[in-house]
Amino acid sequence: MSLLYSDAEAAKLLRALREAKTSEYPAKDLLRASDLPLLARDEPHVDADLRRIHKGKPLAPILLIRGAKSQGVALTVADGYHRICAICYYDENAPIRCRMVSASLCAAVFIDRGV
């Protein structure tokens, strides 16, 4: 995230993601909201995650930063793009565990906290 945000902002967002409640969204909706393409099934990371799914092993929650459609900002997948793609190949309607924060709300919260 330090490629998109300053080091201080990235640290705040990571802290907020750790504290965020876990929710679930269908895999296809996450791809659509992020404007990211579905990676090839044989991409090594997608394939490895798909094998984990077939073995019944749990996947870590996807980390997301909420977009702002009115401002032309798509959902940012901070971590878990390959997992989203793997789950799409398994079942595009399958719910994915996610932790999501809003970059603008985080900034306001941290300013209020004096962080």
Summary of the structure (lengths in Angstrom):
residues: 115
radius of gyration: 14.9
end to end distance: 18.3
largest distance: 46.4
contacts: 316
relative contact order: 0.24
helix: 50%
strand: 21%
